Amino acid sequence: MPRGDLLFQPGRIGTLQIRNRIVRAATSESMATATGEVTPQLEHLYATLAANAVGLILTGHLYCHRRGRYAVG
C-alpha cells in the first residue's frame, strides 16, 4: 500500500476510533460574535469540515467566560 493511502485508513487514538487519519488542528477562526456567540458562519465551517470527511476535528478557541476572550474587537 502506498504511504499516502494510510491517510485515508481508519485510525485510533486511545479508545477513540476515527474514520481516517485526517486531523483538523485547533485554530482561532474569529467567527464568533463580539460577545462570543456562535454565528451561522462558524456553524457552516464545522459542517463543511464534517461533510468533507475530516476524521477528527479539534475545535478552535472558544470561551465561556469573558476572561477567556483573547482579543478585543
Secondary structure, 3 states (H helix, E strand, C coil): CCHHHHHHCCEEECCEEECCCCEECCCCCCCCCCCCCCCHHHHHHHHHHHHCCCCEECCCCCCCCHHHCCCCC
